[in-house]
Each structure stands twice: as C-alpha cells, then as structure tokens.
Amino acid sequence: MANTSDSISHRHDHHDWDSDEYVSNWAKGQDPKEKDRHAAFTLLADTIPFSKDRPIRILDLGAGYGALTQFLLNRFPNATAICQDGSKEMAKLGAERMRNLTGRFEYVLCDFARAGWNEKLKGSFEAVVSSIAIHNVREPKIIEAIYHDVYPLVKTGGCFLNFDRSRPPWEDQMMWLRATGFKRVKIFWQGESRAVFGGFKDT
Ligand SMILES: C[S@@+](CC[C@H](N)C(=O)[O-])C[C@H]1O[C@@H](n2cnc3c(N)ncnc32)[C@H](O)[C@@H]1O
C-alpha cells in the first residue's frame, strides 16, 4: 500500500483502498452485485425517520464510490450528503459515478480509525449511515470508539444506520450503540452475514 505522508493508512485493513488499480477492480467486482443490496438499502432508506421530501443532511461513513449515497439521494430528492472516506481513489471514482448528482454531495477524506476524525465533519446530520465499511477496521475497541464519535454527529431526532457484516458480533455492536446514547437500537434486517442495524437519537 502506498503510505506517503498525505495518504491515509487504513492500518487495520487487508484491502488496498489507496491504490487506483485495487479500487477500480473492487468496483468492477462490486457492480454486478449491486442489485443484491437493493432490499437492504430500501429498508435502510425507509428506516430514516423523515419524510422523503425533507431537505435532510446525510453522512455516509466509508462511502466508497457512493452506492448508498446515490441510492439515498434518489430516495430523498431534496437531501444533500457528505461522503466520508479514507481513500482518495474512492472519492475520485465516486465523484465520477455521481456526476448527475453534482452539487448535492461532497467528499470529506479522513480515517475513522483515528481519534479526532469526526472533527473534520462540520455540523450535524439527520441520518448518519454506512455500508460494508466500518468492519474494515477490525479492532472492536476502535469500532466502539467510532460509534462513540458518531453520536454527536447525529441531530436530535435523527438516526445512525449501519449495513455491515457481523464482525464484531452484532450483539456487541448494539451494546456499544446503546452505551453511547442511541435509543431503540435494533437489527432492522438480518441476512446470512450482513445486517442493517442502528438506533435513534431521541429528544
Ligand atoms: C467495502 S468498501 C464499501 C464502500 C461503500 N460504502 C459501499 O457500500 O459500496 C469500504 C470503504 O470503506 C473505506 N474505509 C475503510 N477503512 C476506512 C477508514 N479507516 N477510514 C475511512 N474509510 C475507510 C474504504 O476506503 C472503502 O471505500
């Protein structure tokens, strides 16, 4: 992995998200599988506790090329999104792939495994979401810390919804979400190895 001073090192990750070739191959491999995520994305969109016409702000953690952001911006036609990611190459690809949504999203590059990452994100969000990204960190303590850092980014009345793998076990992840202050934490949908889970920031 290129680990220059200006590249973000995903220290806990076996992927090479800093390589344009790796990212391009990953995206090519993912494209034919996108339809398999439609049901989970639909459920996630329908769990966001705002009507579809509201101008909500969405934060997509580890947004990659923006599959979930794109889906949500189409479902919420007045919404805008911040796509957070650690990979410049993913951000470049996302900007190309979401050209038709230019002006409604912006990438912010930072490493959510490093303390202080949430300070790079300005303001708060009605919906903080993530798809198949946070598990990349692997270390349970860091994932717990990420959830802790997500809480202040969520507006009161908003939610954090994560579509991710069962690493660490969902029970642990839900326990951390409850401990950080999220209410009505639950698994909204569960497949063989992935689930949509999260909670709400109640008044
Ligand atoms: C499997 S891809 C998923 C991308 C997108 N969310 C999707 O569902 O198509 C994982 C993404 O998480 C990002 N990522 C992994 N570790 C990260 C970290 N520590 N900080 C920020 N982004 C990270 C990668 O750069 C990559 O774009």
The ligand as a Gaussian input file, in Angstrom:
#p B3LYP/6-31G(d) Opt

LIG

0 1
 C      -16.086000      -2.310000       1.046000
 S      -15.922000      -0.596000       0.673000
 C      -17.632000      -0.084000       0.813000
 C      -17.888000       1.212000       0.144000
 C      -19.343000       1.667000       0.144000
 N      -19.792000       2.034000       1.463000
 C      -20.222000       0.620000      -0.440000
 O      -21.032000       0.022000       0.288000
 O      -20.140000       0.408000      -1.656000
 C      -15.216000       0.028000       2.147000
 C      -14.909000       1.505000       2.114000
 O      -14.524000       1.911000       3.427000
 C      -13.413000       2.784000       3.311000
 N      -12.616000       2.655000       4.540000
 C      -12.034000       1.532000       5.033000
 N      -11.377000       1.814000       6.160000
 C      -11.552000       3.134000       6.387000
 C      -11.109000       4.027000       7.405000
 N      -10.352000       3.591000       8.411000
 N      -11.486000       5.319000       7.329000
 C      -12.263000       5.754000       6.316000
 N      -12.704000       4.960000       5.309000
 C      -12.349000       3.672000       5.358000
 C      -12.650000       2.303000       2.099000
 O      -11.818000       3.318000       1.566000
 C      -13.791000       1.903000       1.180000
 O      -14.205000       2.964000       0.363000

